[in-house]
Amino acid sequence: MKKKLLILGVIMSLVFTACGNKDKKNDPKETEAPTKTNEKTTKAKTTEENEDVEETKTPKEQSGDATLGSPFDVKDSTVVLNSVRKSKDYDGKEAIVLNITWTNNSNETTSYATSISEKVFQDGQELESAFMVDGVQSDNYLKDVRPGTTLENIEVSYHTISTNELEIEFDEWISLESNPVLIKAPFPAQ
């Protein structure tokens, strides 16, 4: 499992390096346009100072909210966040586990890991992935499935920093245009 995650990380690094290797200094289009991030940016003129001001939209404004237990679409996938539960990693550090159902709606055999990315935020901070967490079924995360196949019990885990609400974003694994789906979930009681 660790070897597969390492290979996946190397592939992601190569893809992002290749995409970002363009010389932007000589391209006037690149210097005038705002940088793309996971948040969309728009320009507006102020009447008093007549200078450009950037307005940031949250993921909720981009794509609307989904709810825990309800299906939503992300590109060629249908995703359901079934549950969020508490656990601990091998060092006894607090963690949460996301239980996900995923349907491959593409025309290719693929895995959840190479189709969807999720980010979890708590107290405004992105949480770190947790490895070797008690009771986590990690086999389905990298399992390839044929088009039209649904895979249940995909589990991913993250270290927590408090017991406050969780904001979970689901998006395409690799995309030039980010359009995450946001789910707000209470911190699990158990």
Summary of the structure (lengths in Angstrom):
residues: 190
radius of gyration: 18.7
end to end distance: 27.1
largest distance: 58.3
contacts: 489
relative contact order: 0.19
helix: 16%
strand: 39%
